[in-house]
Amino acid sequence: MKPRRRDKHAAIPTERTVLRRTARAAAVQSALTLAAVLVLVGVVLYSADAHAQSRQIDDQLSQVAATVDDVDDPPPGMAIAIGEPDGRISVSPHAPAPTASAATEPTGYRNAHAGGVDYRVLVVDQPDKKIAVLLDLTPWQEGRQRLLLALLAAECAGLAAAAGVAVALSRRAIQPLAEALALQRHFVADASHELRAPLTVLHTRAQMLARRTDLDAALRTQLRGLVADTRALTDVVDDLLLTASARHEPSRRERIDLIQLCQEVRESVVTEANSRDIAVDVIADPASGSVVVNGIRPALRRAVFALVDNALNHEKRGGTITLSVTRTEAEARVVVADTGSGLDPLIAEQLFRRFAHGDGHSAGSRAHGIGLALVREVVEAHDGYISVDGALGRGATFTIHLPDAAGR
């Protein structure tokens, strides 16, 4: 079975990826909040300025209309029209087209537009005449545009500054979490190393007691259960030690043939698989030749074994588990596919939590262990990633992606 392209798999995010996403989300939320505040302030300032300008324009028109005597010398930017009782209308020099007609319109304020220019118009009645005053709004509009551009520039600068500050603060806030995770890994490695020796001694003593022939059947059954429990605890400690060694002991890395590694894993599980009437096959593309990666052999072997063990625990009788090994120009892949109960890719991340089991876990599966969580830890420690594909009732496919030794 050939592995599918990465974009068809459900990618499993790493802890580092989750922290980066959290930092980015916090930065984006902070920046958007500050941007919203800046936009609100800008809108308030612009609205206040526009309202103040409108009042100034109306006041200026009102003052001119109250003091005008003739149309010969209007203030700059203004035009005046005076309507006489006999119907004659006098207009100031160079007045725009709407000036004369404005003197015949009802009193009050209004807007006019002519020749691509906006005007503010005030028409007032006096005892012996009717006065219309027009004000060219172009300078006022240009002032508003300058204010708007200044506000936009301030918004952009403020948004950039807010984004920078938010990113810096979010990274500083996330840093303690990253340090805590690192300390946790070191603690797990140290604690696992200290626990391994006493657990091994306890397991050995339990085995010796279980082999005694002078014990009654009930006690012997309990001792066998104790042996199984200590073996499970030892497996957990071994898993944790392998994960720690993969991350913190790069000097132990060596060149590993993945085809040979998969064949060794198959030999380890074939007896158990045959007892369940399950076939386990290793497939390698002859054209790819040997597929070699740099890594810690026990850790990678345990990771592949965990995937096969997971497949066995979800495979039905008469099913098939396939280990496929392929390579690209810079990537080596180990694909473990089964024809069992399958999984929902949308909840694949939950399967990679420590001590988690998916639906359909068989009764014969291991009751303790970090299982798929180990796989992800080991693969990430080898600068790779793991992806998942599958569907309910149609099996599951787990793909380990590792840097190819030749590609490196």
C-alpha positions as CSV (number, residue, x, y, z in Angstrom):
1,M,0.0,0.0,0.0
2,K,1.5,3.3,-1.1
3,P,1.3,6.2,1.3
4,R,-0.9,9.1,0.3
5,R,0.1,12.6,0.0
6,R,0.5,14.6,3.2
7,D,-2.5,16.9,2.4
8,K,-4.8,13.9,2.5
9,H,-3.8,12.9,6.0
10,A,-4.9,14.3,9.4
11,A,-1.7,15.9,10.6
12,I,-1.0,15.5,14.3
13,P,0.2,18.9,15.8
14,T,3.3,18.8,18.0
15,E,3.5,20.4,21.4
16,R,5.8,23.1,19.9
17,T,3.3,23.7,17.2
18,V,0.5,24.0,19.7
19,L,2.5,26.6,21.7
20,R,3.3,28.6,18.5
21,R,-0.4,28.5,17.5
22,T,-1.4,29.7,21.0
23,A,1.1,32.5,20.8
24,R,-0.1,33.6,17.4
25,A,-3.7,33.4,18.4
26,A,-3.0,35.6,21.5
27,A,-1.1,38.1,19.4
28,V,-3.8,38.2,16.8
29,Q,-6.6,38.7,19.4
30,S,-4.6,41.4,21.2
31,A,-3.8,43.2,17.9
32,L,-7.4,43.0,16.7
33,T,-8.6,44.4,20.1
34,L,-6.2,47.3,19.9
35,A,-7.1,47.9,16.2
36,A,-10.8,48.0,17.1
37,V,-10.1,50.6,19.8
38,L,-8.0,52.7,17.4
39,V,-10.7,52.5,14.7
40,L,-13.3,53.6,17.2
41,V,-11.2,56.5,18.4
42,G,-10.6,57.5,14.7
43,V,-14.3,57.4,13.9
44,V,-15.1,59.5,16.9
45,L,-12.5,62.1,16.0
46,Y,-13.5,62.3,12.4
47,S,-17.2,62.6,13.3
48,A,-16.5,65.3,15.8
49,D,-14.3,67.2,13.3
50,A,-17.0,66.9,10.6
51,H,-19.7,68.2,13.0
52,A,-17.6,71.1,14.1
53,Q,-16.9,72.0,10.5
54,S,-20.6,71.9,9.6
55,R,-21.3,74.3,12.4
56,Q,-18.5,76.7,11.3
57,I,-19.8,76.6,7.8
58,D,-23.4,77.4,8.8
59,D,-22.2,80.1,11.2
60,Q,-20.1,81.7,8.5
61,L,-22.9,81.7,6.0
62,S,-25.3,83.2,8.6
63,Q,-22.9,86.0,9.4
64,V,-22.4,87.0,5.8
65,A,-26.1,86.9,5.0
66,A,-26.8,89.1,7.9
67,T,-24.3,91.8,6.9
68,V,-24.3,91.8,3.1
69,D,-25.4,94.9,1.3
70,D,-24.4,94.2,-2.3
71,V,-22.9,91.5,-4.5
72,D,-19.7,93.4,-5.5
73,D,-17.2,92.0,-3.0
74,P,-18.1,88.6,-1.5
75,P,-15.8,86.9,0.9
76,P,-13.2,84.5,-0.5
77,G,-14.8,81.2,-1.6
78,M,-18.3,82.6,-1.5
79,A,-20.9,83.8,-4.0
80,I,-23.9,86.1,-3.3
81,A,-27.2,86.6,-5.1
82,I,-29.7,89.3,-4.2
83,G,-33.3,89.2,-5.4
84,E,-35.2,92.5,-5.6
85,P,-38.9,92.8,-5.1
86,D,-39.4,93.6,-8.8
87,G,-37.9,90.2,-9.7
88,R,-34.4,91.4,-10.7
89,I,-31.6,89.2,-9.4
90,S,-28.0,90.5,-9.1
91,V,-25.2,88.0,-8.8
92,S,-21.6,88.5,-7.6
93,P,-18.8,88.3,-10.2
94,H,-17.6,84.7,-11.2
95,A,-20.5,83.2,-9.3
96,P,-21.3,79.5,-10.1
97,A,-24.4,78.5,-12.0
98,P,-26.6,77.7,-8.9
99,T,-26.2,81.2,-7.4
100,A,-28.9,83.0,-9.4
101,S,-31.5,80.3,-9.0
102,A,-30.8,80.0,-5.2
103,A,-32.3,83.5,-4.8
104,T,-35.6,82.2,-5.9
105,E,-35.6,79.1,-3.6
106,P,-37.2,78.8,-0.1
107,T,-35.3,80.1,2.9
108,G,-33.0,77.9,4.9
109,Y,-29.8,75.8,4.5
110,R,-29.3,73.3,1.7
111,N,-26.6,71.7,-0.4
112,A,-25.9,72.3,-4.1
113,H,-23.7,70.7,-6.7
114,A,-22.5,72.2,-10.0
115,G,-19.4,71.6,-12.2
116,G,-18.1,68.9,-9.9
117,V,-18.1,71.2,-6.9
118,D,-20.2,71.0,-3.8
119,Y,-21.7,74.1,-2.2
120,R,-23.4,75.0,1.0
121,V,-26.3,77.4,0.4
122,L,-28.2,79.7,2.8
123,V,-31.2,81.7,1.7
124,V,-32.7,84.4,4.0
125,D,-35.5,86.9,3.6
126,Q,-35.1,90.5,4.4
127,P,-37.8,93.2,4.4
128,D,-36.8,94.6,1.0
129,K,-34.8,91.7,-0.6
130,K,-33.9,88.0,-0.6
131,I,-30.3,87.0,-0.1
132,A,-28.6,83.8,-1.2
133,V,-25.1,83.0,0.0
134,L,-23.1,80.1,-1.5
135,L,-19.9,78.7,0.1
136,D,-17.5,76.5,-1.9
137,L,-16.9,73.4,0.2
138,T,-13.7,72.3,-1.6
139,P,-11.3,73.6,1.1
140,W,-13.3,72.0,3.9
141,Q,-13.5,68.7,2.0
142,E,-9.8,68.8,1.4
143,G,-9.2,69.4,5.1
144,R,-11.4,66.4,6.0
145,Q,-9.5,64.2,3.5
146,R,-6.2,65.3,5.1
147,L,-7.6,64.4,8.5
148,L,-8.8,61.1,7.2
149,L,-5.4,60.2,5.7
150,A,-3.7,61.2,8.9
151,L,-6.1,59.0,10.9
152,L,-5.5,56.1,8.5
153,A,-1.7,56.5,8.8
154,A,-2.0,56.6,12.6
155,E,-4.3,53.5,12.5
156,C,-1.7,51.6,10.4
157,A,1.2,52.7,12.6
158,G,-0.8,51.9,15.7
159,L,-1.8,48.5,14.3
160,A,1.8,47.7,13.4
161,A,3.0,48.7,16.8
162,A,0.1,46.9,18.5
163,A,0.9,43.7,16.6
164,G,4.6,43.9,17.5
165,V,3.9,44.5,21.1
166,A,1.3,41.7,21.1
167,V,3.7,39.2,19.5
168,A,6.4,40.1,22.0
169,L,4.1,39.8,25.0
170,S,2.5,36.6,23.8
171,R,5.9,35.0,23.2
172,R,7.0,36.1,26.7
173,A,3.8,34.7,28.1
174,I,4.2,31.4,26.3
175,Q,7.9,31.0,27.2
176,P,7.3,29.7,30.7
177,L,5.1,27.0,29.2
178,A,7.8,25.9,26.9
179,E,10.3,25.9,29.8
180,A,7.8,23.9,31.9
181,L,7.5,21.3,29.1
182,A,11.3,21.0,28.9
183,L,11.5,20.6,32.7
184,Q,8.7,18.0,32.6
185,R,10.6,15.9,29.9
186,H,13.8,16.0,32.0
187,F,11.9,15.0,35.1
188,V,10.2,12.1,33.2
189,A,13.6,10.9,31.9
190,D,15.2,11.1,35.4
191,A,12.2,9.5,37.2
192,S,12.0,6.7,34.6
193,H,15.7,5.9,34.9
194,E,15.4,5.7,38.7
195,L,12.2,3.6,38.6
196,R,13.5,1.0,36.0
197,A,15.9,-0.7,38.4
198,P,13.5,-1.4,41.3
199,L,10.8,-2.4,38.9
200,T,13.1,-4.9,37.2
201,V,13.9,-6.4,40.7
202,L,10.3,-6.5,41.6
203,H,9.3,-8.2,38.4
204,T,12.1,-10.8,38.8
205,R,11.0,-11.6,42.4
206,A,7.4,-11.9,41.4
207,Q,8.4,-14.3,38.6
208,M,10.4,-16.4,41.1
209,L,7.5,-16.6,43.5
210,A,5.1,-17.5,40.8
211,R,7.3,-20.5,39.8
212,R,7.2,-22.1,43.2
213,T,5.3,-25.3,43.3
214,D,4.3,-25.3,47.0
215,L,1.8,-22.5,46.6
216,D,-2.0,-23.0,46.3
217,A,-3.7,-22.2,43.1
218,A,-5.3,-19.0,44.2
219,L,-2.0,-17.5,45.4
220,R,-0.3,-18.6,42.2
221,T,-3.0,-16.8,40.2
222,Q,-2.5,-13.6,42.1
223,L,1.3,-13.9,41.6
224,R,0.9,-14.3,37.9
225,G,-1.3,-11.2,37.9
226,L,1.5,-9.4,39.8
227,V,4.0,-10.5,37.2
228,A,1.8,-9.1,34.4
229,D,1.3,-5.8,36.2
230,T,5.0,-5.3,36.8
231,R,5.7,-6.2,33.2
232,A,3.2,-3.5,32.1
233,L,4.8,-0.9,34.4
234,T,8.3,-1.8,33.1
235,D,7.0,-1.3,29.6
236,V,5.8,2.1,30.5
237,V,9.1,3.1,32.0
238,D,10.9,1.7,29.0
239,D,8.7,3.7,26.7
240,L,9.5,6.9,28.7
241,L,13.2,6.2,28.7
242,L,13.2,5.6,24.9
243,T,11.4,8.9,24.4
244,A,13.9,10.7,26.6
245,S,16.9,9.1,24.9
246,A,15.5,10.1,21.5
247,R,15.3,13.7,22.5
248,H,18.3,14.2,24.8
249,E,20.9,11.7,23.5
250,P,21.7,12.5,19.9
251,S,25.1,10.9,20.2
252,R,23.4,7.5,20.2
253,R,22.0,7.9,16.7
254,E,23.1,5.6,14.0
255,R,22.1,4.7,10.4
256,I,19.0,2.5,10.5
257,D,17.6,0.4,7.6
258,L,13.8,0.9,7.9
259,I,13.0,-2.2,5.8
260,Q,15.1,-4.4,8.1
261,L,13.6,-2.7,11.2
262,C,10.0,-3.4,10.0
263,Q,10.9,-7.0,9.3
264,E,12.2,-7.3,12.9
265,V,9.0,-5.9,14.2
266,R,7.0,-8.3,12.1
267,E,9.0,-11.2,13.5
268,S,8.2,-10.0,17.0
269,V,4.4,-9.9,16.5
270,V,3.8,-12.7,13.9
271,T,3.2,-15.4,16.6
272,E,0.5,-13.2,18.3
273,A,-0.9,-12.2,14.9
274,N,-1.2,-15.8,13.8
275,S,-3.0,-16.8,17.0
276,R,-5.7,-14.2,16.0
277,D,-5.7,-15.2,12.3
278,I,-4.2,-11.9,11.3
279,A,-1.7,-11.6,8.5
280,V,1.3,-9.2,8.9
281,D,3.2,-8.2,5.7
282,V,6.2,-6.0,5.0
283,I,6.2,-4.3,1.6
284,A,9.1,-2.4,0.2
285,D,9.4,-0.8,-3.3
286,P,12.4,-2.6,-4.9
287,A,13.2,0.6,-6.9
288,S,13.7,2.5,-3.7
289,G,16.6,0.3,-2.6
290,S,17.5,0.5,1.1
291,V,15.6,3.1,3.0
292,V,18.0,4.5,5.7
293,V,17.5,7.1,8.3
294,N,19.6,8.5,11.2
295,G,18.2,7.7,14.6
296,I,18.2,5.7,17.8
297,R,17.3,2.2,16.8
298,P,15.5,1.0,20.0
299,A,13.3,4.1,20.0
300,L,12.3,3.8,16.4
301,R,11.8,0.1,16.7
302,R,9.5,0.7,19.7
303,A,7.6,3.4,17.8
304,V,6.9,1.1,14.8
305,F,6.1,-1.7,17.2
306,A,3.5,0.5,19.0
307,L,1.8,1.2,15.7
308,V,1.6,-2.5,14.8
309,D,0.4,-3.3,18.3
310,N,-2.3,-0.7,18.0
311,A,-3.3,-2.2,14.6
312,L,-3.4,-5.7,16.1
313,N,-5.7,-4.4,18.9
314,H,-8.2,-3.0,16.4
315,E,-7.9,-5.6,13.6
316,K,-10.6,-8.2,13.1
317,R,-9.9,-12.0,12.6
318,G,-8.8,-12.7,9.0
319,G,-7.6,-9.1,8.6
320,T,-4.3,-7.9,7.3
321,I,-1.7,-5.5,8.7
322,T,0.7,-4.0,6.1
323,L,4.0,-2.3,6.8
324,S,5.1,-0.4,3.8
325,V,8.5,1.3,3.5
326,T,9.0,4.0,0.8
327,R,11.2,7.0,0.2
328,T,11.2,10.2,-1.7
329,E,14.0,12.6,-2.5
330,A,14.4,13.7,1.1
331,E,11.9,11.7,3.1
332,A,11.5,8.1,4.3
333,R,8.1,6.8,5.2
334,V,6.9,3.8,7.2
335,V,3.2,3.2,6.6
336,V,1.3,0.9,9.0
337,A,-2.2,0.1,7.6
338,D,-4.9,-2.2,8.8
339,T,-8.3,-3.4,7.7
340,G,-9.9,-3.2,11.2
341,S,-12.5,-1.0,12.9
342,G,-11.0,2.2,11.5
343,L,-11.1,5.6,13.1
344,D,-12.4,9.1,12.5
345,P,-9.6,11.4,11.4
346,L,-11.3,14.3,13.1
347,I,-10.5,12.8,16.5
348,A,-7.1,11.5,15.6
349,E,-5.4,13.9,17.9
350,Q,-7.1,12.3,20.9
351,L,-5.4,9.0,20.2
352,F,-2.0,10.6,20.7
353,R,-2.7,11.6,24.3
354,R,-0.9,9.5,26.9
355,F,-2.9,6.5,28.1
356,A,-5.7,7.2,25.7
357,H,-7.5,4.4,23.8
358,G,-9.8,4.7,20.8
359,D,-13.1,3.1,20.4
360,G,-13.1,-0.6,19.5
361,H,-10.0,-1.4,21.6
362,S,-9.9,-5.1,22.0
363,A,-10.0,-6.9,25.3
364,G,-6.6,-8.4,24.7
365,S,-4.9,-5.0,24.4
366,R,-2.4,-3.6,26.9
367,A,-4.1,-1.9,29.7
368,H,-1.2,0.5,30.5
369,G,1.3,2.4,28.4
370,I,1.8,5.6,26.4
371,G,1.2,3.8,23.1
372,L,0.7,6.2,20.3
373,A,1.9,9.2,22.4
374,L,5.3,7.4,22.4
375,V,5.2,7.2,18.6
376,R,4.7,10.9,18.2
377,E,7.3,11.8,20.8
378,V,9.9,9.6,19.1
379,V,9.1,10.7,15.6
380,E,9.3,14.4,16.6
381,A,12.6,13.7,18.3
382,H,13.9,12.4,15.0
383,D,12.8,15.6,13.2
384,G,9.8,13.9,11.6
385,Y,6.1,13.9,12.0
386,I,3.2,11.4,12.0
387,S,0.0,11.6,10.0
388,V,-3.2,9.6,10.2
389,D,-5.8,8.6,7.6
390,G,-8.8,6.3,7.8
391,A,-12.5,6.0,8.2
392,L,-14.9,4.2,10.5
393,G,-15.2,0.5,9.5
394,R,-12.6,0.8,6.8
395,G,-9.3,0.5,8.7
396,A,-6.7,3.1,9.6
397,T,-3.3,4.2,8.2
398,F,-0.6,5.7,10.3
399,T,2.4,7.1,8.4
400,I,5.8,8.0,10.0
401,H,7.6,10.7,8.0
402,L,11.4,10.9,8.7
403,P,14.2,12.8,7.0
404,D,16.0,10.4,4.7
405,A,19.7,9.9,5.7
406,A,20.8,10.3,2.1
407,G,18.6,13.3,1.6
408,R,20.2,15.0,4.6
